[in-house]
Amino acid sequence: MIRKLQADRANKTVALEMSENDLSNIIESIDKMVDRQQRILLENLPSDDQLRVKLDSYKALKEDLRKIWETLV
């Protein structure tokens, strides 16, 4: 559960404070989203550019969250 939320509307940024367990759950969810998106791409060859962009954004988010996780551990 999110303990603290700060939103800066001018800069369109959000700062969250959450438990390590919550972050782990979010990372697992992103992993599943990446796997699902990869399956969709493979099932729909030739793939749509929009699907590839979506997969790339999921992978980037996954990597950013992994970096955050590594700073905790």
C-alpha positions as CSV (number, residue, x, y, z in Angstrom):
1,M,0.0,0.0,0.0
2,I,1.3,3.5,-0.8
3,R,2.2,5.3,2.4
4,K,2.9,8.7,0.9
5,L,2.1,10.4,-2.3
6,Q,3.5,13.7,-3.6
7,A,2.3,15.0,-6.9
8,D,3.8,18.0,-8.8
9,R,1.3,18.9,-11.4
10,A,3.5,21.6,-12.9
11,N,6.3,19.1,-13.7
12,K,3.9,16.2,-14.1
13,T,5.8,14.0,-11.7
14,V,4.8,11.8,-8.8
15,A,6.8,10.6,-5.8
16,L,5.5,7.5,-4.0
17,E,6.5,5.8,-0.8
18,M,5.7,2.1,-0.6
19,S,6.9,-1.0,1.1
20,E,9.5,-3.4,-0.4
21,N,6.8,-6.0,-0.7
22,D,4.5,-3.7,-2.7
23,L,7.4,-2.8,-5.1
24,S,8.1,-6.5,-5.5
25,N,4.5,-7.2,-6.4
26,I,4.5,-4.4,-9.0
27,I,7.7,-5.8,-10.6
28,E,6.1,-9.2,-10.8
29,S,3.1,-7.7,-12.5
30,I,5.2,-5.8,-15.0
31,D,7.1,-9.1,-15.7
32,K,3.8,-10.8,-16.5
33,M,2.7,-7.9,-18.7
34,V,6.0,-8.2,-20.7
35,D,5.5,-11.9,-21.1
36,R,1.9,-11.5,-22.2
37,Q,2.9,-8.7,-24.7
38,Q,5.7,-10.9,-26.1
39,R,3.2,-13.8,-26.6
40,I,0.8,-11.4,-28.4
41,L,3.6,-10.2,-30.7
42,L,4.6,-13.8,-31.6
43,E,1.0,-14.9,-32.2
44,N,0.4,-11.9,-34.5
45,L,3.3,-12.0,-36.9
46,P,3.9,-9.7,-38.7
47,S,3.5,-7.6,-35.6
48,D,2.1,-4.1,-35.4
49,D,4.4,-1.2,-34.6
50,Q,2.0,-0.2,-31.8
51,L,2.4,-3.5,-30.1
52,R,6.2,-3.3,-30.3
53,V,6.2,0.2,-28.8
54,K,4.0,-1.0,-26.0
55,L,6.4,-3.9,-25.3
56,D,9.4,-1.6,-25.3
57,S,7.7,0.7,-22.8
58,Y,6.9,-2.2,-20.5
59,K,10.5,-3.4,-20.7
60,A,11.8,0.1,-19.9
61,L,9.5,0.4,-16.9
62,K,10.5,-3.1,-15.8
63,E,14.2,-2.1,-16.0
64,D,13.6,1.2,-14.1
65,L,11.8,-0.7,-11.3
66,R,14.6,-3.3,-11.2
67,K,17.1,-0.5,-10.7
68,I,15.0,0.9,-7.8
69,W,14.8,-2.6,-6.3
70,E,18.6,-3.1,-6.5
71,T,19.1,0.1,-4.5
72,L,17.0,-1.4,-1.7
73,V,18.7,-4.7,-1.5
